[in-house]
Amino acid sequence: MGNRGMEDLIPLINKLQDAFSSIGQSCNLDLPQIAVVGGQSAGKSSVLENFVGRDFLPRGSGIVTRRPLILQLVNNKAEYAEFLHCKGRKFVDFDEVRQEIEAETDRITGSNKGISPIPINLRVYSPHVLNLTLIDLPGMTKVAVGDQPPDIEHQIRDMILQFITRESCLILAVTPANTDLANSDALKVAKEVDPQGLRTIGVITKLDLMDEGTDARDILENKLLPLRRGYIGVVNRSQKDIDGRKDIRAALAAERKFFLSHPSYRHMAERMGTPHLQKTLNQQLTNHIRDTLPGLRSKLQSQLLSLEKEVEEYKNFRPDDPTRKTKALLQMVQQFGVDFEKRIEGSGDQVDTAELSGGARINRIFHERFPFELVKIVFDEKELRREISHAIKNVHGVRTGLFTPDLAFEAIVKKQIIKLKEPCLKCIDLVIQELINTVRQCTNKLGSYPRLREETERIVTTYVREREGKTKDQVLLLIDIELSYINTNHEDFIGFANLDFRRMDDGTIPGYSNNSAQQRNVVNKKRAIPNQGEILVIRKGWLTLHISIMKGGSKEYWFVLTAESLSWYKDEEEKEKKYMLPLDNLKLRDVEKGFMSTKHIFAIFNTEQRNVYKDLRQIELACDTQEDMDSWKASFLRAGVYPEKDQVESEEAAPADTFSMDPQLERQVETIRNLVDSYISIVNKTIRDLMPKTIMHLMINNAKDFIHSELLAYLYSSGDQNSLMEESVDQAQRRDEMLRMYHAIKEALNIIGDISTTTVSTPAPPPVNDSWIPETSPTPQHRPASSAPPPSRPPAVRGPTPGPPTLNPIPSFVAPPIPSRPGQDPFTAPPQIPSRPARIPPGIPRRPPGAPNRPTIIRPAEPSLLD
């Protein structure tokens, strides 16, 4: 293996991957690809082989790489190769790998120099490589030969651009030293995709094949045609060395000897050669790894933070600690009490935004469900009037009463108060259910100890059930207290005097007809508006307005319910009002769900059989849940819109004498009816106020005190502590897994920190003036005759014979045309090559910016007449 730098990086990568594997994740470093770009026979495949340290790619003259080779290196204990087109076959001998590449190339492209963009995928497994992708690309050419298409130049160029355009691709722009660097297609195409020069490294090959007396010193020193990352010179094995099976290590030693012995390169021999190219590329990989580390670190730190809260409860529990179970029991009971209180009383931390908690649901029962149940029971109007009529007649007996009897009033009031027992007991049942659900939710955190969870839930639930009986007894006692004395001297009671003052001679409220329902509607409306000078907004929210398809179909609107009207808007901004419906003479009724409908629907209609909206006698409003519908109904009650009672049957079954009341009896019924309405509203107000207080005191607060002060004693007395604190198998496994992952993440963070401190990131070199790289395809140029010395004398980088034009000391001599590529007219006069190289004087000025590209010139050993 010839790449020691890569072997030094492998332990770092393995450490990271081991750390991530221990937490069940993959370490996605996404190391960059390395692609070689250059002309034909520039030595691209040899450069790639030297980087890997293996001899496995076909080489030769002309176009040898005729299909892209995507080489995936995989770090593995065993060393072998696999082709994608030969699935299941492992190549251990790398000579067979080379032969398979040649055979697969010929299979697609033929044997007559044809090319194809279909890549060959080769995967090499070795303990000496990193997980990298290397790409060997066909050399760029100008002229089609053999079976190549006429547009061969553009096809190869497009093929190369497909790979090097990616930002994660390092570009090795390979140029042979015996060609003109100014015409390098590799540098030109690299500049197109990497204008900043951050991904491009210049590689000069075939330094040992330059004509005698010439060198590429100024280029390698990045003085003549500068690149941001400079140039690295390498000496590959010759075809003779390859045919002679010269070992890569021996080739590296020969390369080292060449640079140390060459007078033009010995001063920079440490920065030349295949080892330095490997070191440069490995440093780029190191830079990439270091650039990736912050993202990996932040990912691990976020995971660590999310785990810390869960691990916190496990940190203090050690299996070898004899007091572990006692500590765990105390902590669990304490945490259960805190969680229960937070769910009931509310908390600012860890607010649940998905659903209502126990306390919020109990609040809805107190202030929405319970008032709704109270209102529903007192508005069976005709039955109530019939009962009042019977009571008056029964009090008078055979006599005809002259005055309204107060005994009839008390009898009717007591009967209405007794009806309050059912909704009050129902309210307690609903609260009990919510408390039990809250206890069950709080015991979920005790899931690691199943026996403790069961016992805690059983003890607390039993206590709540015990308090249920006492609470119901107390509520029934409250109702009995209300029944024991009818306080007609209450300040809110209208009384006979107040009622007579408000009545006319005909017994009606001024301004209204003799319709008691209408009168009570007015009273309720006034109760709904605490301040007559302002409109009270009772509720806002989204509802679905159900209308037949012929009239527009169902649609969601933003509804606003006030004490006087129901309005709906297009959206919650309340800018575009669709309709406003006054609440006068409106009532509610339930509507059955339609087939396949999931919404809960109720309707609003006018008691006087008038249209409510457009030509509709009623509008249907739909909610998503039963809770929403109950909440909206309670809000309508506050606005004075009450539910309808099904009274058709009672009207049909009513005796005839019920409705044939004389005027005096009718006035007495109306008087008592209004008095009953007034007194029952006082009782309702009292019950609505006392019920939440009674339930809170006797049930909820007692349950909280019991959990904080007595639950632990009950648990100790319920059985053996060891069996009580026996962990479930799943929980023990989960705890061990949680702690293992927690420590693994901390270890991975430490490894990342070590890598950050043990590796060095090299900053990108400063930008250079690379305007010398042509923007368009170079065209052949003629050097004009001139007796003046040239503005600069770049060092020679010569091609093989026949070489560049001869430099004649006679000023009037005109140089022959300079072709853009090697291979000139064989009849051109051979150049005069001096016998000994000489350094260029330091005082020669640089070529001014914007000067035309000139061909590179050989360096003479002795000063010529041009000097």
C-alpha positions in Angstrom: 0.0 0.0 0.0 1.5 3.3 -1.1 -0.7 5.9 0.6 0.3 6.3 4.2 -1.8 9.5 4.7 -5.0 7.6 3.9 -4.1 4.9 6.4 -3.6 7.6 9.1 -7.1 8.9 8.4 -8.7 5.5 8.6 -8.6 5.2 12.4 -10.2 8.6 12.8 -13.1 7.5 10.5 -13.4 4.2 12.2 -13.6 5.8 15.6 -16.4 8.0 14.5 -18.2 5.2 12.8 -17.9 3.0 15.8 -19.2 5.7 18.0 -22.3 6.2 15.8 -22.8 2.5 15.4 -23.0 2.1 19.1 -26.0 4.5 19.2 -27.6 2.8 16.2 -26.9 5.5 13.6 -24.8 5.9 10.5 -22.0 8.4 10.4 -22.7 10.2 7.2 -19.4 12.0 6.5 -20.1 12.1 2.7 -16.4 12.2 1.8 -15.8 14.1 -1.5 -15.2 12.4 -4.8 -11.9 12.7 -6.6 -12.0 13.0 -10.4 -9.0 13.2 -12.8 -9.4 15.4 -15.9 -7.0 15.9 -18.7 -6.1 15.1 -22.3 -5.4 11.7 -23.7 -2.3 9.9 -22.4 -1.7 12.7 -19.8 -1.3 10.1 -17.1 -4.7 10.4 -15.4 -5.1 6.7 -14.6 -1.6 6.5 -13.2 -2.2 9.5 -10.9 -5.4 7.7 -9.7 -3.6 4.5 -9.1 -0.8 6.2 -7.2 -3.4 7.7 -4.9 -5.0 4.3 -4.2 -1.6 2.5 -4.1 -2.7 -0.3 -6.3 -1.9 -1.3 -9.9 -5.2 -2.2 -11.5 -6.2 0.2 -14.3 -5.4 -0.4 -18.0 -2.8 2.0 -19.5 -1.2 2.5 -22.9 -0.9 5.0 -25.7 -3.8 6.8 -27.4 -7.2 6.7 -25.8 -7.3 3.9 -23.2 -10.0 5.0 -20.8 -13.0 5.0 -23.1 -15.8 4.7 -20.5 -16.0 6.5 -17.1 -14.8 4.3 -14.3 -16.5 5.0 -11.0 -14.3 3.4 -8.4 -15.8 3.1 -4.9 -13.3 2.3 -2.1 -14.7 0.6 0.9 -12.8 0.1 4.2 -13.0 -3.6 4.9 -10.9 -6.3 6.7 -10.7 -8.5 3.5 -9.2 -7.2 0.3 -11.1 -7.9 -3.0 -12.9 -6.2 -5.8 -16.5 -6.4 -7.2 -18.0 -5.2 -10.5 -21.6 -4.1 -10.6 -22.1 -6.0 -13.9 -20.6 -9.1 -12.3 -22.7 -9.5 -9.2 -21.6 -12.2 -6.8 -18.1 -12.5 -8.3 -15.2 -11.4 -6.1 -11.9 -10.5 -7.8 -8.9 -11.1 -5.6 -6.2 -10.7 -8.3 -6.0 -7.1 -9.4 -4.6 -8.2 -12.8 -8.0 -9.8 -13.4 -9.6 -6.5 -12.4 -7.6 -4.8 -15.2 -8.6 -7.4 -17.7 -12.3 -7.2 -16.8 -12.2 -3.4 -17.2 -10.7 -3.8 -20.7 -13.2 -6.5 -21.6 -16.2 -4.6 -20.3 -15.0 -1.5 -22.2 -14.8 -3.4 -25.5 -18.1 -5.0 -24.9 -19.9 -1.6 -25.0 -17.6 0.5 -27.2 -16.0 -2.0 -29.5 -12.3 -2.4 -30.0 -11.8 0.5 -32.4 -11.4 3.5 -30.1 -15.1 4.0 -29.5 -16.3 5.7 -26.4 -19.5 5.5 -24.2 -20.9 7.6 -21.4 -22.1 4.4 -19.6 -19.9 4.1 -16.5 -18.2 1.0 -15.2 -18.8 0.6 -11.5 -16.0 -1.0 -9.6 -16.0 -1.5 -5.8 -12.7 -2.2 -4.1 -12.7 -3.5 -0.5 -9.5 -3.1 1.4 -8.3 -2.4 5.0 -6.0 0.3 3.6 -8.5 2.7 2.0 -11.1 5.2 3.0 -14.7 5.2 1.9 -14.1 7.3 -1.2 -15.3 7.5 -4.7 -12.7 8.0 -7.4 -13.6 8.7 -11.0 -11.3 7.9 -14.0 -12.6 9.9 -17.0 -11.8 9.6 -20.7 -9.1 12.0 -22.0 -10.3 15.1 -23.9 -9.6 15.0 -27.5 -10.2 17.1 -30.6 -10.2 14.7 -33.6 -12.3 11.6 -34.0 -10.4 8.4 -34.8 -11.6 4.9 -35.4 -15.3 4.4 -34.5 -15.5 7.7 -32.6 -18.3 10.0 -33.5 -17.6 13.4 -35.2 -18.6 15.3 -32.1 -16.3 13.3 -29.9 -14.9 16.5 -28.3 -18.3 17.7 -27.1 -19.4 14.2 -25.9 -16.3 13.8 -23.7 -16.7 17.3 -22.4 -20.3 16.7 -21.4 -19.4 13.4 -19.8 -16.7 15.1 -17.7 -19.0 17.9 -16.7 -21.6 15.5 -15.3 -19.1 14.4 -12.7 -17.0 17.5 -11.8 -19.9 19.9 -11.6 -20.8 18.5 -8.1 -19.6 20.6 -5.2 -18.3 17.5 -3.4 -15.9 16.6 -6.2 -12.2 17.4 -6.0 -10.7 18.0 -9.5 -7.2 16.9 -10.4 -6.4 18.8 -13.6 -3.7 16.6 -15.1 -1.4 18.2 -17.8 1.8 16.6 -19.2 4.9 18.7 -18.8 5.8 18.2 -22.4 2.8 20.2 -23.7 1.8 23.8 -23.6 0.1 24.5 -20.3 -1.6 27.7 -21.6 -3.7 25.4 -23.9 -4.7 23.0 -21.1 -8.2 21.8 -21.6 -8.2 20.3 -18.1 -7.6 23.7 -16.5 -10.1 25.4 -18.7 -13.0 23.0 -17.9 -12.1 23.0 -14.2 -12.3 26.8 -14.1 -15.8 26.6 -15.6 -17.2 24.6 -12.7 -14.9 25.9 -10.0 -14.2 29.6 -10.7 -12.9 30.2 -7.2 -10.3 27.5 -7.6 -11.1 25.9 -4.3 -11.6 22.3 -5.7 -8.9 22.3 -8.4 -5.4 21.0 -8.0 -3.0 21.2 -10.9 -1.0 18.0 -11.5 2.0 18.1 -13.9 3.0 14.7 -15.2 5.8 13.4 -17.4 8.4 15.7 -16.0 11.1 13.1 -16.8 10.1 13.2 -20.5 10.8 16.9 -21.1 13.5 17.8 -23.6 16.9 18.1 -22.2 17.6 21.6 -21.0 14.0 22.5 -20.3 12.1 22.4 -17.0 8.8 23.4 -15.5 10.2 25.1 -12.4 8.3 28.4 -12.7 5.0 26.5 -13.3 5.5 24.3 -10.3 6.4 27.3 -8.2 3.1 28.7 -9.2 4.7 31.8 -10.7 4.1 31.6 -14.4 0.5 30.4 -14.8 -0.8 30.5 -11.2 -3.6 28.4 -9.7 -5.1 29.0 -6.3 -4.0 25.6 -5.0 -0.9 25.5 -7.1 0.7 22.6 -9.0 2.2 19.3 -7.9 4.7 17.5 -10.2 4.7 13.7 -10.4 6.7 11.1 -12.3 4.6 8.1 -13.2 5.9 4.7 -14.3 6.6 4.5 -18.0 4.9 1.9 -20.2 8.2 -0.1 -20.1 8.1 0.0 -16.3 4.4 -1.2 -16.4 5.2 -4.0 -18.9 8.1 -5.0 -16.7 5.9 -5.1 -13.6 7.8 -2.5 -11.8 6.5 -2.2 -8.2 4.7 0.9 -7.1 7.1 1.3 -4.2 10.1 1.1 -6.5 8.4 3.7 -8.7 7.9 6.0 -5.8 11.6 5.6 -4.8 12.7 6.4 -8.4 10.4 9.5 -8.4 11.9 10.7 -5.2 15.4 10.2 -6.6 14.4 12.2 -9.7 13.2 15.3 -7.8 16.2 15.2 -5.4 18.8 15.0 -8.2 17.2 17.4 -10.7 18.9 20.8 -10.3 15.6 22.7 -11.1 13.4 20.7 -8.6 15.7 19.7 -5.8 14.9 22.9 -3.7 11.2 21.9 -3.8 11.5 18.2 -3.8 9.5 18.0 -0.5 6.5 19.6 -2.3 6.7 17.3 -5.4 5.9 13.7 -6.1 3.2 11.3 -5.6 3.5 11.2 -1.7 3.0 15.0 -1.6 -0.1 14.7 -3.9 -1.4 12.0 -1.6 -0.8 14.2 1.4 -2.5 17.2 -0.3 -5.6 15.1 -1.1 -5.6 13.5 2.3 -5.5 17.0 3.8 -8.5 17.9 1.7 -10.3 14.9 3.1 -9.3 15.9 6.6 -10.6 19.4 5.9 -13.9 17.9 4.8 -14.1 15.7 7.9 -13.5 18.7 10.1 -16.1 20.8 8.2 -18.6 18.0 8.8 -17.9 17.6 12.5 -19.9 20.7 13.6 -23.0 19.4 12.0 -22.5 15.9 13.6 -21.7 17.5 16.9 -24.9 19.7 16.9 -26.9 16.6 16.0 -25.4 14.6 18.9 -25.8 17.5 21.3 -29.5 17.8 20.5 -30.0 14.1 21.0 -28.1 14.3 24.3 -30.3 17.1 25.5 -33.5 15.2 24.7 -32.1 12.1 26.5 -30.9 14.0 29.6 -34.5 14.5 30.9 -35.3 10.8 30.6 -31.9 9.7 31.9 -32.2 12.0 34.9 -34.7 9.6 36.6 -32.3 6.7 36.0 -29.0 8.4 37.1 -29.7 8.0 40.8 -30.8 4.4 40.5 -28.0 1.9 40.6 -28.8 -1.9 40.7 -26.1 -2.4 43.3 -27.5 0.2 45.7 -29.4 -1.5 48.6 -31.5 1.7 49.2 -32.4 2.0 45.5 -36.0 0.7 46.0 -36.7 2.9 48.9 -35.4 6.0 47.1 -37.4 5.0 44.0 -40.6 4.6 45.9 -40.3 7.9 47.7 -39.4 9.7 44.4 -42.2 8.0 42.5 -44.9 8.9 45.0 -43.7 12.4 45.3 -43.6 12.8 41.5 -47.1 11.3 41.3 -48.4 13.9 43.7 -46.8 16.8 41.9 -48.1 15.6 38.5 -51.7 15.2 39.9 -51.7 18.7 41.4 -50.3 20.2 38.1 -53.0 18.5 36.0 -55.7 19.7 38.4 -54.5 23.2 39.3 -52.8 23.9 36.0 -49.1 24.7 35.4 -47.0 27.0 33.3 -44.4 24.4 32.5 -45.0 21.6 30.0 -48.4 22.9 28.9 -50.3 20.3 26.8 -51.4 21.8 23.6 -53.0 18.7 22.2 -55.9 18.2 24.5 -57.5 19.5 27.7 -56.0 18.3 31.0 -58.0 17.2 34.0 -58.4 20.6 35.6 -59.6 22.2 32.4 -62.1 19.5 31.7 -63.5 19.8 35.2 -63.8 23.5 34.7 -65.9 22.9 31.6 -68.1 20.6 33.6 -68.6 23.3 36.3 -69.3 26.2 34.0 -70.7 24.7 30.8 -72.2 21.3 31.2 -73.7 21.8 34.6 -75.5 25.1 33.8 -76.8 23.6 30.6 -78.3 20.7 32.5 -79.9 23.1 35.0 -81.6 25.2 32.3 -82.9 22.1 30.5 -85.0 20.9 33.4 -87.0 24.1 34.1 -88.4 25.0 30.8 -91.2 22.5 30.3 -93.6 25.4 30.1 -97.1 23.9 29.6 -96.6 21.2 32.1 -95.5 23.8 34.7 -98.5 26.0 34.0 -100.8 23.0 34.4 -99.2 22.1 37.7 -99.6 25.6 38.9 -103.3 25.6 37.9 -103.9 22.3 39.8 -102.0 23.6 42.9 -104.1 26.8 43.0 -107.4 24.8 42.7 -106.3 22.2 45.2 -105.3 24.9 47.8 -108.7 26.6 47.4 -110.7 23.4 47.5 -114.4 24.0 47.2 -114.0 27.7 47.7 -113.2 30.2 45.0 -110.1 32.0 46.0 -109.9 35.8 45.9 -106.2 36.0 46.3 -103.2 34.2 44.9 -102.3 31.4 47.4 -98.7 31.3 48.6 -99.0 27.6 49.5 -99.3 26.9 45.7 -96.2 28.9 45.1 -94.2 27.0 47.7 -95.5 23.6 46.4 -94.4 24.4 42.8 -91.1 25.8 43.9 -90.2 22.8 46.0 -91.1 20.5 43.2 -88.8 22.4 40.9 -86.0 22.4 43.5 -86.2 18.6 43.8 -85.6 18.4 40.1 -82.1 19.9 40.7 -80.9 16.7 42.3 -80.4 14.8 39.1 -78.2 17.3 37.3 -76.2 17.9 40.5 -75.5 14.1 41.0 -74.7 13.9 37.3 -72.2 16.7 37.7 -70.5 14.8 40.5 -70.3 11.6 38.4 -68.7 13.6 35.5 -66.1 15.1 37.9 -65.4 11.6 39.4 -64.7 10.2 35.9 -62.3 13.0 35.1 -60.5 12.5 38.4 -60.0 8.8 37.7 -58.8 9.5 34.2 -56.3 12.1 35.6 -55.1 9.5 38.2 -54.6 7.0 35.4 -52.7 9.5 33.3 -50.4 10.4 36.2 -49.7 6.7 37.0 -48.3 6.2 33.5 -44.9 7.5 34.8 -44.9 4.6 37.2 -44.9 2.1 34.3 -41.4 1.0 35.2 -42.9 -0.6 38.3 -46.2 -2.4 37.3 -47.1 -3.5 40.8 -46.6 0.0 42.2 -48.7 1.5 39.4 -51.5 -0.9 40.1 -51.5 -0.3 43.8 -51.3 3.4 43.5 -54.2 3.5 41.0 -56.3 1.2 43.2 -55.7 3.1 46.4 -56.3 6.6 45.0 -59.4 5.5 43.0 -60.8 3.8 46.1 -60.3 7.0 48.1 -62.0 9.1 45.4 -65.0 6.7 45.3 -65.2 7.0 49.1 -65.3 10.8 48.8 -67.9 10.5 46.1 -70.5 9.2 48.6 -69.7 12.0 51.0 -69.8 14.7 48.3 -73.2 13.4 47.0 -74.6 13.4 50.6 -73.5 17.0 51.0 -75.0 18.1 47.7 -78.3 16.4 48.6 -78.1 18.2 51.9 -77.7 21.5 50.1 -80.9 20.8 48.2 -82.7 19.7 51.3 -81.6 23.0 52.9 -83.1 24.9 50.0 -86.3 22.9 50.4 -86.5 23.5 54.2 -87.2 27.2 53.9 -88.5 29.3 51.0 -87.0 32.7 51.6 -89.4 35.1 49.8 -87.6 38.0 51.4 -84.4 37.5 49.3 -83.1 40.7 47.8 -83.2 39.3 44.3 -86.7 37.9 44.6 -89.3 40.1 42.8 -92.0 39.4 45.4 -95.7 40.1 45.1 -95.2 43.9 45.7 -92.5 44.1 43.0 -94.5 42.0 40.6 -97.7 44.1 41.1 -95.7 47.2 40.5 -94.4 45.9 37.2 -97.7 44.6 36.0 -100.6 46.4 34.4 -104.2 45.8 35.3 -104.4 43.0 32.8 -101.5 41.2 34.5 -98.9 41.6 31.7 -95.5 43.3 31.7 -95.7 46.7 30.0 -95.0 46.6 26.3 -95.6 42.9 25.8 -98.6 40.7 25.0 -100.0 38.2 27.4 -97.4 35.6 26.3 -95.5 34.5 29.4 -92.7 32.9 27.3 -92.1 36.2 25.5 -92.0 38.0 28.8 -89.5 35.5 30.3 -87.4 35.8 27.2 -87.1 39.5 27.8 -86.1 38.9 31.4 -83.5 36.3 30.3 -82.2 38.7 27.7 -81.7 41.4 30.3 -79.9 38.9 32.6 -77.6 38.0 29.8 -76.4 41.6 29.4 -74.6 42.8 32.5 -74.1 46.3 31.1 -76.8 47.6 28.8 -74.3 50.2 27.4 -72.1 47.6 25.7 -72.5 44.4 23.7 -71.2 41.3 25.5 -69.3 38.9 23.2 -70.0 35.5 24.6 -68.2 33.2 22.2 -66.2 33.0 19.0 -65.2 30.0 16.9 -65.5 28.0 13.7 -68.7 26.3 12.9 -70.0 24.6 9.7 -73.2 26.1 8.3 -75.2 23.2 6.8 -77.1 24.2 3.7 -78.4 22.1 0.9 -76.2 21.7 -2.2 -78.9 23.5 -4.3 -78.4 26.6 -2.1 -74.7 26.7 -1.9 -73.7 23.7 0.2 -72.0 23.4 3.6 -69.2 25.8 4.4 -67.2 26.8 7.5 -67.5 30.3 8.9 -66.2 32.2 11.8 -69.2 32.7 14.2 -69.4 35.5 16.9 -72.1 35.1 19.5 -73.1 38.2 21.5 -75.9 38.9 23.9 -78.0 40.3 21.1 -77.1 38.5 17.9 -75.3 35.7 16.1 -73.0 36.8 13.3 -70.8 34.9 11.0 -67.8 36.0 8.9 -65.6 34.7 6.2 -62.6 34.2 8.6 -61.4 35.2 12.0 -60.2 38.6 10.9 -64.0 39.6 11.1 -63.7 42.0 8.1 -66.2 40.4 5.7 -69.5 39.8 7.6 -71.8 37.2 5.9 -74.9 37.7 8.0 -76.1 38.9 11.4 -79.1 37.0 13.1 -80.9 38.7 16.0 -81.5 36.3 18.9 -85.2 37.3 19.5 -87.6 34.3 19.7 -84.8 31.8 18.8 -84.5 28.3 20.3 -82.2 25.3 19.9 -83.0 21.8 18.9 -80.8 18.7 18.3 -80.4 17.3 14.8 -79.6 13.6 14.2 -76.3 12.9 12.4 -76.6 12.2 8.7 -75.4 8.9 7.1 -71.6 8.7 7.0 -71.4 12.1 8.8 -68.9 12.5 11.7 -70.0 15.9 12.8 -72.4 16.8 15.6 -75.3 19.0 14.5 -77.7 21.3 16.3 -80.3 23.7 14.8 -81.5 27.2 15.5 -85.1 28.1 14.7 -87.7 30.9 15.3 -90.5 30.1 17.7 -92.9 32.3 15.6 -92.3 30.2 12.4 -90.4 32.9 10.7 -87.4 32.4 8.4 -84.1 32.5 10.2 -81.7 32.9 7.2 -82.8 33.7 3.7 -85.7 31.3 3.0 -84.7 28.8 5.7 -87.0 28.2 8.7 -83.9 26.9 10.6 -80.2 26.8 10.2 -78.1 23.8 11.1 -74.7 24.3 12.7 -72.1 21.5 12.9 -69.2 20.9 15.4 -66.4 18.4 15.2 -66.9 17.0 18.7 -69.6 16.5 21.2 -67.7 18.7 23.6 -67.7 21.6 21.2 -71.4 21.2 20.6 -72.2 21.2 24.4 -70.0 24.2 24.8 -71.8 26.2 22.1 -75.1 25.2 23.6 -74.0 26.5 27.0 -72.9 29.7 25.3 -76.3 30.1 23.7 -77.9 29.6 27.1 -75.9 32.6 28.4 -77.3 34.6 25.5 -80.9 33.6 26.3 -81.4 31.1 23.6 -82.8 27.9 25.2 -83.3 24.4 24.0 -86.7 23.3 22.6 -88.9 20.8 24.6 -90.9 18.2 22.8 -94.4 19.2 24.0 -96.6 17.9 21.2 -97.6 14.8 22.9 -98.3 16.6 26.2 -100.5 19.1 24.4 -102.5 16.4 22.7 -102.9 14.5 25.9 -103.8 17.5 28.0 -107.4 17.6 29.4 -109.7 20.1 28.0 -110.3 21.8 31.3 -106.6 22.7 31.6 -106.9 25.4 29.0 -110.3 26.7 29.9 -109.1 28.9 32.7 -111.2 31.9 33.9 -109.4 35.3 33.8 -108.9 35.4 37.5 -107.3 31.9 37.6 -105.2 32.8 34.6 -103.9 35.9 36.4 -103.0 33.8 39.5 -101.2 31.2 37.3 -99.3 33.9 35.6 -98.4 35.5 38.9 -97.1 32.3 40.5 -95.3 31.4 37.3 -93.3 34.6 37.3 -92.6 34.2 41.1 -91.5 30.6 40.5 -89.2 31.8 37.7 -87.7 34.5 39.9 -87.1 32.2 42.9 -85.8 29.3 40.9 -83.3 31.6 39.2 -82.1 32.5 42.8 -81.8 28.8 43.7 -80.0 28.0 40.4 -77.6 30.8 41.0 -76.9 29.5 44.5 -76.5 25.9 43.4 -74.3 26.9 40.5 -72.1 28.7 43.0 -72.0 26.1 45.7 -71.6 22.9 43.6 -68.0 23.7 42.4 -67.1 24.7 45.9 -68.5 21.6 47.5 -66.9 19.3 45.0 -63.5 21.0 45.2 -63.6 20.9 49.0 -64.9 17.5 49.7 -63.4 15.6 46.7 -60.6 17.2 44.8 -58.7 19.0 47.6 -59.2 16.0 49.9 -57.8 13.8 47.1 -54.7 16.0 46.8 -54.1 16.0 50.5 -54.5 12.3 50.7 -51.9 11.7 47.9 -49.4 14.0 49.6 -49.8 12.8 53.2 -51.3 9.3 53.3 -50.6 7.5 50.0 -47.1 6.5 51.0 -48.4 4.9 54.3 -51.1 3.0 52.4 -48.5 1.7 49.9 -46.2 0.5 52.7 -49.2 -1.3 54.4 -50.4 -2.8 51.1 -47.7 -5.5 50.8 -44.0 -6.3 50.6 -41.9 -3.4 49.4 -39.6 -5.6 47.3 -42.5 -7.0 45.3 -44.0 -3.5 45.1 -40.8 -2.1 43.5 -40.1 -5.0 41.2 -39.1 -3.5 37.8 -40.7 -4.8 34.7 -38.4 -6.6 32.2 -39.2 -4.1 29.5 -38.4 -1.1 31.8 -35.1 -2.6 32.9 -34.1 -3.2 29.3 -35.3 0.3 28.4 -33.3 1.9 31.2 -30.1 0.0 30.3 -30.6 1.0 26.7 -31.2 4.6 27.6 -28.1 4.8 29.8 -26.0 3.0 27.1 -27.1 5.4 24.4 -26.5 8.3 26.7 -22.9 7.3 27.5 -22.3 6.3 23.8 -23.4 9.8 22.7 -21.1 11.4 25.2 -18.3 9.2 24.0 -19.0 10.1 20.4 -18.8 13.8 21.4 -15.5 13.2 23.1 -14.2 11.5 20.0 -15.3 14.4 17.8 -13.5 16.7 20.2 -10.3 14.6 20.0 -10.5 14.6 16.2 -11.0 18.4 16.2 -7.8 18.8 18.4 -5.6 16.1 16.8 -6.3 17.1 13.1 -5.3 20.4 11.5 -7.4 22.2 9.0 -5.5 24.1 6.3 -7.1 27.3 5.1 -7.8 27.8 1.5 -5.0 29.7 -0.3 -5.7 33.3 -1.3 -7.1 33.8 -4.8 -4.7 34.3 -7.7 -5.0 35.9 -11.1 -6.0 32.9 -13.2 -7.2 35.0 -16.1 -4.6 33.3 -18.2 -6.9 30.3 -18.5 -8.8 30.7 -21.8 -12.5 31.2 -21.6 -13.0 29.8 -25.1 -11.4 27.0 -27.1 -7.8 28.1 -28.0 -7.1 28.7 -31.7 -3.7 28.4 -33.5 -1.7 31.5 -33.3 1.3 32.9 -35.3 4.0 34.6 -33.4 4.7 37.9 -35.2 8.2 38.7 -36.2 9.8 41.3 -33.9 13.3 42.4 -33.2 12.4 43.7 -29.7 12.9 41.3 -26.8 9.7 39.7 -25.5 8.1 41.2 -22.4 8.6 38.0 -20.4 10.4 34.8 -20.9 8.4 31.9 -19.4 10.3 28.7 -18.9 10.0 26.0 -21.5 7.6 23.1 -21.2 8.3 21.3 -24.4 6.6 18.4 -26.1 8.4 15.6 -27.8 10.2 16.0 -31.1 9.2 17.6 -33.4 8.9 20.4 -30.8 8.1 24.1 -30.7 9.6 26.4 -33.3 13.2 27.2 -33.4 14.5 30.3 -31.7 16.9 31.9 -34.3 19.3 34.5 -33.0 18.7 36.6 -36.2 16.0 39.1 -35.3 14.5 39.2 -38.8 13.7 35.5 -38.7 10.0 34.8 -38.7 8.8 31.9 -36.5 6.6 29.2 -38.1 3.0 28.8 -37.0 2.5 27.3 -33.5 -0.1 24.6 -33.4 -2.5 24.3 -30.5 -1.5 20.7 -29.8 1.7 18.7 -30.2 2.4 17.0 -33.5 3.7 19.6 -35.9 5.1 19.6 -39.4 8.0 17.1 -39.5 9.9 19.2 -42.0 10.2 22.1 -39.6 13.8 22.8 -38.7 14.9 21.2 -35.4 15.3 23.5 -32.5 18.7 24.5 -31.3 19.0 23.0 -27.8 21.8 24.2 -25.6 23.9 21.7 -23.7 23.4 23.0 -20.2 20.4 24.6 -18.5 20.7 28.0 -16.9 18.5 30.0 -14.6 16.4 32.9 -15.9 17.7 36.2 -14.5 15.5 37.6 -11.8 15.2 41.0 -13.3 13.2 40.1 -16.3 9.8 41.8 -16.1 6.5 40.0 -16.0 4.1 40.0 -18.9 1.7 42.9 -18.5 -2.0 42.1 -17.9 -4.0 41.6 -21.0 -1.0 40.6 -23.2 -1.8 37.8 -25.7 -1.0 34.2 -24.8 2.4 33.2 -25.9 3.8 29.8 -26.5 6.1 28.5 -23.8 9.8 28.8 -24.9 12.7 26.5 -24.1 15.3 27.8 -21.7 18.8 27.9 -23.3 21.8 26.9 -21.4 23.7 30.0 -22.5 22.4 33.5 -23.2 21.2 33.8 -26.7 21.1 36.9 -28.9 17.6 37.6 -27.7 19.1 38.4 -24.3 
